[in-house]
Amino acid sequence: MVDTASSIELGFIGFGNMAQAMAQGLVNSGALPGGRIHACAGHFDKLQATAEKLGVNAHREAAEVVEASDFVVLAVKPYLIEQVVEPVRDLLAGKAVISVAAGRDFAFYESILAPGTHHLSTIPNTPIAVGAGVVACEQRHSLTDEQLGAFVNLFGQIALIEWVDGKLLSTASSVAGCGPAFAAIFLEALGDAGVKHCLPRATAYRLAAQMMMGTAKLHLETGEHPGAMKDAVCSPGGTTIKGVAALEKDGFRGCVIDAIDAIQGA
Ligand SMILES: NC(=O)c1ccc[n+]([C@@H]2O[C@H](COP(=O)([O-])OP(=O)(O)OC[C@H]3O[C@@H](n4cnc5c(N)ncnc54)[C@H](OP(=O)(O)O)[C@@H]3O)[C@@H](O)[C@H]2O)c1
């Protein structure tokens, strides 16, 4: 039964960066105890060590994970998906299969899973580890209403669930899945600038990180246009507009757009 989030048994095939971030977010938020999470990976010894930290059940075989779980998250690198699905293809029928693999959409899973298997393609991001993630989901899926409700109840506790058309999933992945790397570079750069102007590094990072979190929260909670948020900080002839002008001169917006273009192969 998967009628409530707390009764779910959740499996991970692959327990690397993304799977651990999801498990960490669920366990540390209290959304799901580690004892209800099952995982397998390429190297069992390494898995045991990471699973133990979260109280997650480590399994040697993918089949054991599938048998123990209502929801099975496919969290291996995209090129390995077919290889890990093939031996458990029949066992996955009747489960809810959640993909987190980049570039693997509804049509792909229809072609490799047993007919009638319930599945959903998603792209999460690593801030899900601290309950502030994004899970971009393809609008087209084949979960039952009950499975969908349980999925949203569970992951909605640690992430914004955003539904997008299949052809936009890779763009959503570039913005929200790759975005943490860009945001981390911005954070590091602000830290370097603070240090250049004599702030202790730890202080500079804390100030910059809290500022980024607060700015994001302000936008999410008010829906205010980013341009209006920028204008609200720029008084005429003031200091902030001088910084904004320097960023524009150096092509800040263009650099960010170029980064997404590079991922999308544009
Ligand atoms: N990282 C991100 O920010 C991010 C964001 C969105 C989506 N994703 C997606 O998440 C997926 C995983 O990425 P990742 O960054 O977590 O990769 P990762 O850290 O390299 O983890 C991959 C996991 O797969 C395991 N694995 C390898 N071969 C296996 C097999 N035959 N059977 C079972 N498990 C096997 C690995 O185990 P061993 O290490 O023991 O070999 C490891 O636990 C990818 O499809 C990626 O597109 C990642």
PDBQT file of the ligand as one rigid body, heavy atoms in Angstrom, charges set to zero:
ROOT
HETATM    1  N1  LIG A 301      24.299  14.705  -9.324  1.00  0.00    +0.000 N 
HETATM    2  C1  LIG A 301      23.325  15.553  -9.668  1.00  0.00    +0.000 C 
HETATM    3  O1  LIG A 301      23.330  16.728  -9.289  1.00  0.00    +0.000 OA
HETATM    4  C2  LIG A 301      22.170  15.062 -10.492  1.00  0.00    +0.000 A 
HETATM    5  C3  LIG A 301      21.105  15.944 -10.749  1.00  0.00    +0.000 A 
HETATM    6  C4  LIG A 301      20.000  15.468 -11.470  1.00  0.00    +0.000 A 
HETATM    7  C5  LIG A 301      19.986  14.162 -11.945  1.00  0.00    +0.000 A 
HETATM    8  N2  LIG A 301      21.064  13.347 -11.710  1.00  0.00    +0.000 N 
HETATM    9  C6  LIG A 301      21.023  11.975 -12.230  1.00  0.00    +0.000 C 
HETATM   10  O2  LIG A 301      21.212  11.078 -11.169  1.00  0.00    +0.000 OA
HETATM   11  C7  LIG A 301      21.795   9.882 -11.673  1.00  0.00    +0.000 C 
HETATM   12  C8  LIG A 301      22.939   9.486 -10.780  1.00  0.00    +0.000 C 
HETATM   13  O3  LIG A 301      23.900  10.524 -10.803  1.00  0.00    +0.000 OA
HETATM   14  P1  LIG A 301      24.922  10.707  -9.594  1.00  0.00    +0.000 P 
HETATM   15  O4  LIG A 301      25.483  12.065  -9.748  1.00  0.00    +0.000 OA
HETATM   16  O5  LIG A 301      24.275  10.312  -8.320  1.00  0.00    +0.000 OA
HETATM   17  O6  LIG A 301      26.013   9.605 -10.007  1.00  0.00    +0.000 OA
HETATM   18  P2  LIG A 301      27.043   8.842  -9.040  1.00  0.00    +0.000 P 
HETATM   19  O7  LIG A 301      27.362   9.657  -7.846  1.00  0.00    +0.000 OA
HETATM   20  O8  LIG A 301      28.173   8.393  -9.927  1.00  0.00    +0.000 OA
HETATM   21  O9  LIG A 301      26.221   7.547  -8.541  1.00  0.00    +0.000 OA
HETATM   22  C9  LIG A 301      25.929   6.467  -9.394  1.00  0.00    +0.000 C 
HETATM   23  C10 LIG A 301      25.529   5.288  -8.534  1.00  0.00    +0.000 C 
HETATM   24  O10 LIG A 301      25.242   4.197  -9.396  1.00  0.00    +0.000 OA
HETATM   25  C11 LIG A 301      25.844   3.024  -8.830  1.00  0.00    +0.000 C 
HETATM   26  N3  LIG A 301      26.008   1.980  -9.829  1.00  0.00    +0.000 N 
HETATM   27  C12 LIG A 301      26.929   1.875 -10.820  1.00  0.00    +0.000 A 
HETATM   28  N4  LIG A 301      26.724   0.731 -11.507  1.00  0.00    +0.000 NA
HETATM   29  C13 LIG A 301      25.670   0.090 -10.918  1.00  0.00    +0.000 A 
HETATM   30  C14 LIG A 301      24.985  -1.114 -11.177  1.00  0.00    +0.000 A 
HETATM   31  N5  LIG A 301      25.331  -1.911 -12.192  1.00  0.00    +0.000 N 
HETATM   32  N6  LIG A 301      23.942  -1.448 -10.366  1.00  0.00    +0.000 NA
HETATM   33  C15 LIG A 301      23.556  -0.632  -9.352  1.00  0.00    +0.000 A 
HETATM   34  N7  LIG A 301      24.164   0.532  -9.079  1.00  0.00    +0.000 NA
HETATM   35  C16 LIG A 301      25.207   0.888  -9.854  1.00  0.00    +0.000 A 
HETATM   36  C17 LIG A 301      27.152   3.537  -8.278  1.00  0.00    +0.000 C 
HETATM   37  O11 LIG A 301      27.711   2.602  -7.377  1.00  0.00    +0.000 OA
HETATM   38  P3  LIG A 301      29.298   2.575  -7.094  1.00  0.00    +0.000 P 
HETATM   39  O12 LIG A 301      29.706   4.008  -6.825  1.00  0.00    +0.000 OA
HETATM   40  O13 LIG A 301      29.416   1.696  -5.889  1.00  0.00    +0.000 OA
HETATM   41  O14 LIG A 301      29.933   2.047  -8.317  1.00  0.00    +0.000 OA
HETATM   42  C18 LIG A 301      26.641   4.795  -7.583  1.00  0.00    +0.000 C 
HETATM   43  O15 LIG A 301      26.068   4.473  -6.335  1.00  0.00    +0.000 OA
HETATM   44  C19 LIG A 301      22.233  10.149 -13.111  1.00  0.00    +0.000 C 
HETATM   45  O16 LIG A 301      21.379   9.484 -14.013  1.00  0.00    +0.000 OA
HETATM   46  C20 LIG A 301      22.105  11.655 -13.261  1.00  0.00    +0.000 C 
HETATM   47  O17 LIG A 301      21.703  12.037 -14.556  1.00  0.00    +0.000 OA
HETATM   48  C21 LIG A 301      22.142  13.757 -10.992  1.00  0.00    +0.000 A 
ENDROOT
TORSDOF 0
